[in-house]
Amino acid sequence: MSRLVHSVFAGWFVILSFVDVVALADELPIVRGVEAQPLKAQVKRVAEALDFLGEPLSKEQQAALDKAVANMNADDAIEAIQKALDPRCLAGVNINPESRVKVARGPAAAQLVEQGWRTFLVKVHNEGGVTADLRATSPNAAPLYTRSTSSPNPRPTVRPEDVPNRWMDVQVFNNQPLVAKLSGLDLEYRIVQIYSRDKGKREATIGFNVGQGTQDIGFRNEVAILFECEPAVRVKLSVLDDDGTPTTGQFVFRDSHNRVYPSQSRRLAPDLFFHAQIYRGDGEEVLLPPGKYEVTYNRGPEYVYLKKTITVPAAAEHRESFRVKRWIKLADLGWISGDHHVHAAGCADRKST
């Protein structure tokens, strides 16, 4: 009996040890010997960019980052910054002194949303001091079509059987407040955005490089990632004015992770990228994955801001009702707006007027 117990215990020890190894397999190594001041400046811009993109750091992550940036001990600050941001990294990129790039899977959960974008961090250990663009590529993001040539019988370049595997798009975000190219610092963080056409489990091969010929040998600049793509639900909105008539309102949808929907930087008109709200009229819709959302809604200066928590079920379609509320109706007091184009916060092309 004692031998049996010992064998069972030993077996569980091996299994638990293996689980621990797996759990730690995607943790990225801590980079040391970095200049603290430029790293602190860079990660503050990264946090600002995440907020601008509608996928901010969590309160806990932001607090840990603020504490790390305020730490006057350079070595401790550098390590604390990495511990705060590494959990958001989908991949770690190493650029060796010969400018060769290799990629490792990071600890961030590989979760996407159907017909939408997700934002991740990429940790860059830049031993080569490279100051080129960081580029992301994937065969799963190849074009679904190509422009035809002038030939009367052009040869097809995309076969029907290629289409199911080309289910995603991947883009490195290099706009303000970030700088377009790598800084050359030993360590910095970049942002990558990924779009999913589909729902369900989808595998993608994602590679990084800093220019032609910089890929490391043996496919080491690529990493295969199995994504879980949440389904999108068509949420149809009933939008009523204070008097019960159908109208249009502005809405900010945030999930439990404080992420804004739809993704701010990848919106199509009439939704605008430079603010969190979107505009929807009565009977129009928004795509949301199943889950809970806090919705802030309004209709302009004469209305109060209201909040509502909604739960989107796992269904093809869902309906939600919103009724805006006035605090004043200036037309009843004899006031009529004569300005059809108000820039309350100013506008760059109106500075001279």
C-alpha positions in Angstrom: 0.0 0.0 0.0 2.8 2.4 0.9 4.5 1.8 -2.5 1.1 2.5 -4.2 0.7 5.8 -2.3 4.3 6.7 -3.1 3.8 6.0 -6.8 0.6 8.0 -6.9 2.2 10.9 -5.1 5.2 10.8 -7.4 2.9 10.8 -10.4 1.0 13.8 -9.2 4.3 15.6 -8.4 5.4 15.0 -12.0 2.1 16.3 -13.4 2.1 19.3 -11.1 5.7 20.1 -12.0 4.8 19.9 -15.7 1.8 22.2 -15.1 4.1 24.7 -13.4 6.5 24.6 -16.4 3.7 25.1 -18.8 2.3 28.0 -16.8 5.7 29.7 -16.8 6.6 28.8 -20.4 5.1 32.0 -21.9 6.6 34.4 -19.3 9.1 36.7 -21.0 12.6 37.1 -19.6 13.4 40.2 -17.6 15.7 42.5 -19.5 18.3 44.2 -17.3 20.9 47.0 -17.8 18.5 49.4 -19.5 18.6 53.1 -19.2 15.7 53.9 -16.9 14.7 57.4 -17.8 14.0 56.8 -21.5 12.2 53.6 -20.7 9.9 55.3 -18.2 9.1 58.0 -20.8 8.4 55.3 -23.5 6.1 53.2 -21.3 4.1 56.2 -20.2 3.4 56.9 -23.9 2.4 53.3 -24.4 -0.1 53.6 -21.5 -1.5 56.7 -23.1 -1.8 55.0 -26.5 -3.7 52.0 -25.0 -6.1 54.4 -23.4 -6.5 56.3 -26.7 -7.2 52.9 -28.5 -9.9 52.1 -26.0 -8.1 49.2 -24.3 -6.5 50.8 -21.3 -4.4 49.1 -18.7 -6.5 47.8 -15.8 -6.5 49.8 -12.6 -4.1 47.3 -11.0 -1.7 47.4 -14.0 -1.8 51.2 -14.2 -1.1 51.5 -10.4 1.8 49.1 -10.7 3.2 51.0 -13.7 2.8 54.4 -11.9 4.6 53.0 -8.9 7.4 51.5 -11.1 7.9 54.8 -12.9 8.1 56.7 -9.6 10.7 54.3 -8.2 14.1 56.1 -8.0 16.1 52.9 -7.9 16.8 52.3 -11.6 17.2 48.5 -11.5 14.0 48.0 -9.4 12.1 50.4 -11.6 13.1 48.5 -14.8 12.1 45.2 -13.4 8.8 46.5 -12.0 7.9 48.1 -15.3 8.3 44.7 -17.1 6.3 42.9 -14.5 3.5 45.5 -14.9 3.4 45.3 -18.7 4.5 41.8 -19.7 1.1 40.2 -18.9 -0.4 42.3 -21.8 2.3 41.0 -24.2 1.2 38.7 -27.0 4.8 38.2 -28.0 8.4 39.0 -27.1 10.7 40.1 -29.9 14.5 39.8 -29.6 16.7 41.7 -32.1 20.3 40.4 -31.8 23.4 42.5 -32.4 23.3 41.4 -36.1 19.8 42.7 -36.4 18.3 39.2 -36.6 14.8 38.9 -35.2 13.4 36.0 -33.2 10.0 35.8 -31.5 8.6 34.1 -28.4 5.0 33.7 -27.3 4.0 36.1 -24.5 1.7 35.6 -21.5 -1.3 37.6 -22.8 -4.5 35.6 -23.4 -5.0 34.9 -27.1 -8.6 36.2 -27.3 -10.1 38.0 -30.3 -13.6 39.1 -31.2 -15.5 38.3 -34.4 -15.7 41.2 -36.8 -13.6 43.4 -34.4 -10.1 44.3 -33.3 -8.1 43.5 -30.2 -5.0 45.3 -29.0 -1.9 43.7 -27.5 1.6 44.7 -26.4 4.8 43.4 -27.9 8.0 43.4 -25.8 11.1 44.3 -27.8 14.5 43.5 -26.6 16.6 45.4 -29.0 20.2 44.3 -28.5 21.1 45.6 -32.0 20.0 49.2 -31.3 17.9 49.0 -34.4 15.9 52.2 -35.3 13.7 50.8 -38.1 10.0 50.0 -38.3 8.8 47.0 -36.4 6.7 45.0 -38.9 4.2 42.3 -38.2 3.3 39.7 -40.9 1.1 36.7 -41.2 0.1 34.3 -44.0 -3.4 34.4 -42.3 -3.6 38.1 -43.1 -2.8 37.7 -46.8 -5.2 39.5 -49.2 -8.5 38.0 -50.1 -8.2 39.4 -53.6 -5.7 41.2 -55.8 -6.1 43.9 -58.4 -6.5 42.4 -61.9 -3.9 43.1 -64.6 -4.5 44.6 -68.0 -4.3 41.1 -69.5 -7.6 40.0 -71.0 -7.2 36.6 -69.2 -5.5 37.3 -65.9 -4.4 34.3 -63.9 -6.1 34.0 -60.5 -3.8 34.7 -57.6 -6.2 33.8 -54.8 -7.7 30.4 -54.9 -11.1 29.7 -53.2 -9.4 27.2 -50.9 -7.1 30.0 -49.6 -9.9 32.1 -48.3 -10.8 30.2 -45.1 -7.2 30.4 -43.9 -7.0 34.2 -44.5 -9.3 35.1 -41.6 -7.4 37.9 -39.9 -5.6 41.2 -40.2 -2.6 42.4 -38.1 -1.2 45.9 -37.8 1.5 47.5 -35.7 0.2 50.8 -34.2 2.9 53.5 -34.8 0.8 56.6 -34.5 0.9 59.3 -31.8 1.5 59.4 -28.9 4.0 56.7 -30.0 6.9 57.3 -32.4 6.8 55.6 -35.7 10.1 53.7 -35.5 12.0 51.8 -32.8 14.0 54.1 -30.6 17.1 51.9 -30.4 16.7 51.6 -26.7 17.6 48.1 -25.3 14.0 47.6 -24.2 10.7 49.1 -25.3 7.1 48.1 -25.8 5.1 48.3 -29.0 1.4 47.8 -29.8 -0.1 45.3 -32.3 -3.7 45.2 -33.3 -5.4 42.0 -34.6 -8.7 41.7 -36.4 -10.7 38.5 -36.7 -13.2 37.8 -39.5 -14.4 34.6 -37.8 -15.6 33.2 -34.5 -14.4 30.1 -32.7 -10.8 28.7 -32.5 -8.5 29.9 -35.2 -4.7 29.4 -35.5 -2.4 32.1 -36.9 1.3 32.3 -37.6 2.5 35.8 -36.7 6.0 37.0 -37.6 8.0 40.2 -36.9 10.9 41.8 -38.7 12.7 45.1 -38.9 13.3 45.0 -42.7 14.2 42.6 -45.4 16.6 39.9 -44.4 16.3 40.4 -40.7 14.4 37.2 -40.0 16.2 34.7 -37.9 16.9 31.3 -39.4 14.7 28.3 -38.8 11.4 30.2 -38.7 12.4 31.6 -35.3 10.9 35.0 -36.2 7.4 33.4 -36.3 5.2 32.1 -33.6 2.0 30.0 -34.0 -0.8 31.1 -31.8 -4.2 29.5 -31.2 -6.8 32.2 -30.8 -10.2 32.0 -29.2 -12.5 34.4 -31.3 -15.6 35.4 -29.4 -18.7 35.6 -31.5 -20.3 38.9 -32.2 -23.9 39.6 -31.4 -26.0 42.1 -33.4 -27.4 44.3 -30.7 -30.3 46.3 -32.1 -31.0 49.6 -30.2 -34.3 51.2 -29.4 -33.5 54.9 -28.9 -36.2 57.2 -27.6 -36.2 60.9 -26.9 -37.4 62.4 -23.6 -40.9 62.7 -25.1 -40.9 59.0 -26.3 -40.3 59.7 -30.0 -37.5 57.8 -31.9 -34.2 59.7 -32.0 -30.5 59.3 -32.2 -28.1 59.2 -29.3 -24.4 58.9 -28.4 -23.2 55.7 -26.7 -20.1 54.5 -25.0 -19.9 50.7 -24.6 -17.3 49.4 -22.1 -16.9 45.8 -21.1 -15.7 44.5 -17.7 -12.1 45.1 -18.7 -12.9 48.8 -19.6 -12.4 48.1 -23.3 -14.4 50.3 -25.7 -16.5 48.9 -28.5 -16.1 49.2 -31.4 -12.3 49.5 -31.3 -11.6 53.2 -31.6 -8.7 53.3 -34.0 -10.3 50.9 -36.5 -13.7 52.5 -36.9 -15.5 53.2 -40.1 -17.5 56.4 -40.7 -19.8 57.7 -39.2 -18.1 56.4 -36.1 -15.0 58.5 -35.3 -11.7 57.3 -33.9 -10.8 60.3 -31.7 -13.5 59.9 -29.0 -15.0 56.9 -27.3 -18.7 57.4 -28.2 -20.5 56.2 -31.2 -23.8 57.5 -32.6 -26.8 55.3 -33.3 -30.4 56.0 -34.3 -33.5 54.1 -33.3 -33.4 50.7 -34.9 -29.7 50.7 -35.7 -27.2 48.2 -34.2 -23.8 47.6 -32.7 -21.7 44.4 -32.7 -20.8 43.2 -29.2 -19.4 39.8 -27.9 -21.5 38.2 -25.2 -20.9 39.6 -21.7 -21.7 42.6 -19.4 -21.3 46.2 -20.5 -21.6 49.6 -18.9 -23.3 51.9 -21.3 -23.0 55.7 -21.0 -25.5 57.5 -23.2 -26.6 61.0 -24.0 -27.9 63.2 -26.8 -26.1 66.5 -26.4 -25.8 69.6 -24.2 -29.5 69.7 -23.3 -29.5 66.1 -22.0 -28.1 64.5 -18.9 -25.6 61.6 -19.1 -27.1 58.3 -18.1 -25.6 54.9 -17.3 -27.0 51.5 -17.8 -25.6 48.0 -17.4 -26.6 45.5 -20.0 -25.9 41.8 -20.5 -25.5 40.5 -24.1 -26.4 36.8 -24.3 -24.8 34.3 -26.7 -27.3 34.7 -29.4 -27.4 35.8 -33.1 -29.3 39.0 -32.2 -30.3 41.0 -29.0 -32.3 44.1 -28.3 -31.7 46.9 -25.8 -33.8 50.0 -25.1 -32.5 53.5 -24.2 -34.5 56.6 -23.4 -32.6 59.9 -23.1 -33.5 62.5 -20.5 -33.5 66.3 -20.8 -32.4 68.7 -18.2 -33.6 71.7 -20.3 -35.4 72.4 -23.6 -34.0 75.8 -24.8 -36.4 76.0 -27.7 -39.3 76.3 -25.3 -37.5 79.3 -23.8 -37.2 81.0 -27.1 -33.5 80.0 -27.8 -32.6 78.7 -31.2 -29.1 77.5 -32.2 -27.8 79.4 -35.2 -24.4 77.5 -35.3 -24.6 74.3 -37.2 -21.0 73.3 -36.6 -19.7 73.6 -33.1 -16.1 72.7 -32.1 -16.4 73.0 -28.3 -12.8 71.9 -27.6 -11.2 73.8 -30.5 -9.9 72.4 -33.8 -6.4 72.4 -35.3 -7.5 73.9 -38.6 -9.4 76.7 -36.9 -6.6 78.2 -34.8 -6.2 81.2 -37.1 -9.9 82.2 -36.9 
